[in-house]
Amino acid sequence: MDQRELYEGFKSMEAQTQLMLEKCSELRKGMTDVLEQNTELKIENQHLRELLKNNQNQLENPKNDDGEEIAQSSSRLSKSRKNLEKLYNEGFHVCTEFFGQHRDEGQNCIFCTELIYRNRR
């Protein structure tokens, strides 16, 4: 092998090494982008899971305007029963026994809740 072939061999190897270095840099940058995106998606996924969990809890344990849990879901109530429920949540009795009387804060009436939520369809 003469000097010229040796020089050309080194020059070719240097060019190939430079190409590999550029390719490694591109791969590293791509990997960094993928890792950043993955981390962002993990955080977003966690937030969505927390949001779903909170929404599920709200659906399972609905609360009235005072923050008290409602025993049954009112989503399937008729319009008239929803009106009774609204009056009840505003602090008034809707049962025949005490109709129109003001309920004390935090006081529940089994007669009212029976009237509102019985035979739901």
C-alpha positions as CSV (number, residue, x, y, z in Angstrom):
1,M,0.0,0.0,0.0
2,D,1.5,3.3,-1.0
3,Q,1.2,6.6,0.9
4,R,-1.5,7.9,-1.4
5,E,-3.8,4.9,-0.8
6,L,-3.1,5.1,2.9
7,Y,-4.0,8.8,2.9
8,E,-7.2,8.2,0.9
9,G,-8.2,5.4,3.3
10,F,-7.8,7.7,6.3
11,K,-9.7,10.4,4.5
12,S,-12.6,8.0,3.6
13,M,-12.6,6.6,7.2
14,E,-12.7,10.2,8.6
15,A,-15.7,11.0,6.3
16,Q,-17.5,7.8,7.4
17,T,-16.8,8.6,11.0
18,Q,-18.1,12.2,10.6
19,L,-21.3,10.8,9.0
20,M,-21.7,8.3,11.9
21,L,-21.2,11.1,14.4
22,E,-23.9,13.3,12.6
23,K,-26.2,10.3,12.6
24,C,-25.6,9.6,16.3
25,S,-26.3,13.3,17.0
26,E,-29.6,13.1,15.1
27,L,-30.6,9.9,16.9
28,R,-29.7,11.5,20.3
29,K,-31.8,14.5,19.4
30,G,-34.7,12.3,18.3
31,M,-34.5,10.2,21.4
32,T,-34.5,13.4,23.6
33,D,-37.6,14.6,21.8
34,V,-39.3,11.2,22.3
35,L,-38.4,11.1,26.0
36,E,-39.7,14.7,26.6
37,Q,-42.9,13.9,24.8
38,N,-43.2,10.6,26.8
39,T,-42.8,12.5,30.1
40,E,-45.4,15.1,29.1
41,L,-47.8,12.4,28.1
42,K,-47.3,10.6,31.4
43,I,-48.0,13.8,33.3
44,E,-51.1,14.5,31.2
45,N,-52.3,10.9,31.6
46,Q,-51.9,11.2,35.4
47,H,-53.9,14.5,35.4
48,L,-56.6,12.9,33.3
49,R,-56.8,9.8,35.6
50,E,-57.2,12.2,38.6
51,L,-59.9,14.1,36.7
52,L,-61.7,10.9,35.8
53,K,-61.5,9.6,39.4
54,N,-62.9,12.9,40.7
55,N,-65.7,12.9,38.2
56,Q,-66.5,9.3,39.0
57,N,-66.6,10.1,42.7
58,Q,-68.9,13.0,42.0
59,L,-71.2,10.8,39.9
60,E,-71.2,8.1,42.6
61,N,-71.6,10.5,45.5
62,P,-73.5,13.6,44.3
63,K,-73.7,16.6,46.6
64,N,-76.5,19.2,47.0
65,D,-75.9,22.9,47.2
66,D,-74.9,22.7,50.9
67,G,-72.2,20.2,50.0
68,E,-74.2,17.3,51.6
69,E,-74.1,14.0,49.8
70,I,-77.4,13.1,48.1
71,A,-78.4,9.5,48.9
72,Q,-79.7,8.7,45.4
73,S,-78.9,10.0,42.0
74,S,-81.4,12.5,40.7
75,S,-80.6,12.0,37.0
76,R,-83.6,9.9,36.3
77,L,-86.2,12.0,38.3
78,S,-89.3,13.4,36.6
79,K,-89.5,17.2,36.3
80,S,-91.9,17.5,39.3
81,R,-89.7,15.4,41.5
82,K,-86.6,17.4,40.5
83,N,-88.6,20.5,41.6
84,L,-89.3,18.8,44.9
85,E,-85.6,17.9,45.2
86,K,-84.6,21.5,44.5
87,L,-87.0,22.8,47.3
88,Y,-85.6,20.1,49.6
89,N,-82.0,21.1,48.9
90,E,-82.9,24.7,49.5
91,G,-83.9,23.7,53.1
92,F,-87.7,23.1,53.0
93,H,-89.7,20.1,53.8
94,V,-91.6,18.6,50.8
95,C,-93.2,15.7,52.7
96,T,-96.9,15.7,53.5
97,E,-96.1,15.7,57.2
98,F,-94.1,19.0,57.4
99,F,-94.6,20.5,53.9
100,G,-93.3,24.0,53.5
101,Q,-91.6,24.1,56.9
102,H,-87.9,25.1,57.0
103,R,-85.4,22.3,57.8
104,D,-82.5,23.0,60.1
105,E,-79.1,23.0,58.5
106,G,-77.8,19.5,58.1
107,Q,-81.1,18.0,59.0
108,N,-82.4,15.3,56.7
109,C,-86.0,14.1,56.5
110,I,-86.7,10.5,55.7
111,F,-90.2,11.4,54.6
112,C,-89.0,13.9,52.1
113,T,-86.3,11.7,50.7
114,E,-88.8,8.9,50.4
115,L,-91.3,11.1,48.5
116,I,-88.6,12.4,46.1
117,Y,-86.7,9.2,45.4
118,R,-89.3,6.3,45.6
119,N,-90.3,4.5,42.5
120,R,-87.7,6.2,40.3
121,R,-87.8,5.3,36.6
